[in-house]
Amino acid sequence: MKKMNLVKTIQLLVFGILAAVVILAVVADNGRNVRVVSLLLWLSLALSFFFIFLDFSFYAREEEAYAKLLRNLSSDQMTKIGNRYSIDKLIDKYDNLPLPSNFGCVVLTLSNIREINEKYGRQEGNAAIRRFSLILKMASVGHCFVGRNGGNKFVAMFENGSEEMISHFLERIRDKVDANNADSSNPPMKFEYGIAFHEGGEVREVTDLISLADRRVGEEHK
């Protein structure tokens, strides 16, 4: 902002000086040297176009910086998927509203992350979280929003979902995790999940649905 103000100040000074020179030239010339006056006028016009170009350039860079800021706010820095902020933003969309009949939620955990950290080191553990995040991102295409809720926990939210869609999403994840585990260069990954889909009258809001899915994590193995 300070840089933009400085540029604008310089523009104003240049135009002010040039305008004063043109006025003095016209007054002092009395029409005898039209070329000089015309040259100054064309110079003013050229400078105005140049400054307009600069303004557009600054505006484009400001827009890009603002868009990058929004992406950083909504994206988990390590995994590049949605973060808690973007999860909360989606939840706020349904704040104090009845739970939609087609809203579903899956809470997932990379359940053996502690084993990976202990056996292969924290760096490999972080790499496993990034790989699992990429798997979730690919599995979510055309299905749902996915975000990392911190640590090894992730949330998938289906705004226009169905039980079939959730099953397909989980099937995609299983296939991709199996492919990861077939590669001996990667530490094997294990994941657990909990599902909640609408659930009737006892679950009234989206936050209730997410909490229920969270409580159900791991039930598929019991």
Helices and strands as residue ranges (DSSP letters): H 2-29, H 34-74, H 84-92, E 104-110, H 113-120, H 122-140, E 145-148, E 153-158, H 163-182, E 191-197, H 206-215, G 219-221
